[in-house]
Amino acid sequence: METHQIERPWGETVSGSERQRTSSTMEEPICRLTPKKVAIVGGGLVGALNACYFAKRGFDVEVFETREDIRQAKVVKGRSINLALSHRGRQALKHVGMEDKIVSQGIPMHARMIHSTSGKQSPIPYGKKGQFILSVDRANLNKELLTEAEAYPNMKMNFDHKLKDWSPETGLMTFT
Ligand SMILES: Cc1cc2nc3c(=O)[nH]c(=O)nc-3n(C[C@H](O)[C@H](O)[C@H](O)COP(=O)(O)OP(=O)(O)OC[C@H]3O[C@@H](n4cnc5c(N)ncnc54)[C@H](O)[C@@H]3O)c2cc1C
């Protein structure tokens, strides 16, 4: 059993001038003066991507993932079906500089094929002519996101950490 204490962000007092200085655009760190600690539970797609966003904005980030590091694992547990990456997902990746890399590894899917019982095939396009979504290897995307997140100096990854309990009042998190 292991415990970690995180600072409660809503308990923070920020002066007016400091707030003005720190509320800048998405591209700039907002926590230059007093970096706050953020704990992210789950290093899946959302957790790893969010870790990049928080780290990019200057927070001290710790990720706690119950699985072992999937980049080292012989067998990756969890969902294995490929992911269909659309415009929204690409935008999310773009803001952490990963869109081109992931898109280059994807397989374009222009339409889904409907197979009727009579054997007739009817394609239903995913978009207008020339538009497509991308079939992406889910485990690889997760690995790439973890590697990207880990590259930030203000990031710490904790694998084999399962959240058992946490207290919103004290910020105390208990892991097994
Ligand atoms: C069959 C299927 C197909 C899908 N296809 C698509 C698709 O084509 N396109 C698309 O955009 N979305 C798709 N989705 C949705 C997509 O998979 C999810 O939106 C996405 O995986 C959510 O990411 P997540 O990080 O929240 O969850 P997950 O990817 O499940 O990650 C959660 C992580 O948290 C960890 N965890 C869980 N409990 C704890 C704990 N107590 N302590 C520490 N760590 C913990 C897990 O080990 C895991 O690594 C699909 C989902 C399914 C089931």
The ligand as an ORCA input file, in Angstrom:
! r2SCAN-3c Opt
* xyz 0 1
  C     -14.608     -1.891    -28.813
  C     -14.321     -0.428    -28.734
  C     -14.009      0.273    -29.892
  C     -13.752      1.634    -29.839
  N     -13.456      2.263    -30.991
  C     -13.187      3.566    -30.979
  C     -12.824      4.219    -32.171
  O     -12.745      3.612    -33.236
  N     -12.545      5.558    -32.125
  C     -12.609      6.253    -30.953
  O     -12.341      7.460    -30.950
  N     -12.942      5.639    -29.789
  C     -13.237      4.336    -29.781
  N     -13.560      3.717    -28.627
  C     -13.560      4.513    -27.397
  C     -12.130      4.632    -26.863
  O     -11.573      3.358    -26.729
  C     -12.181      5.283    -25.525
  O     -12.806      6.533    -25.661
  C     -10.801      5.494    -24.965
  O     -10.097      4.294    -24.866
  C     -10.963      6.090    -23.625
  O      -9.664      6.291    -23.118
  P      -9.430      6.230    -21.589
  O      -7.981      6.608    -21.379
  O     -10.465      7.003    -20.845
  O      -9.715      4.725    -21.196
  P      -8.772      3.495    -21.393
  O      -8.107      3.543    -22.718
  O      -9.580      2.304    -21.016
  O      -7.650      3.722    -20.277
  C      -7.944      3.667    -18.903
  C      -6.629      3.367    -18.197
  O      -6.815      3.474    -16.791
  C      -6.190      2.384    -16.165
  N      -6.885      2.197    -14.901
  C      -8.142      1.730    -14.706
  N      -8.443      1.724    -13.394
  C      -7.335      2.182    -12.735
  C      -7.020      2.394    -11.351
  N      -7.903      2.113    -10.378
  N      -5.807      2.890    -11.022
  C      -4.899      3.163    -11.997
  N      -5.138      2.979    -13.329
  C      -6.353      2.501    -13.684
  C      -6.342      1.247    -17.148
  O      -5.389      0.245    -16.941
  C      -6.142      1.964    -18.483
  O      -4.798      2.008    -18.877
  C     -13.807      2.351    -28.615
  C     -14.090      1.642    -27.445
  C     -14.345      0.273    -27.495
  C     -14.666     -0.470    -26.224
*
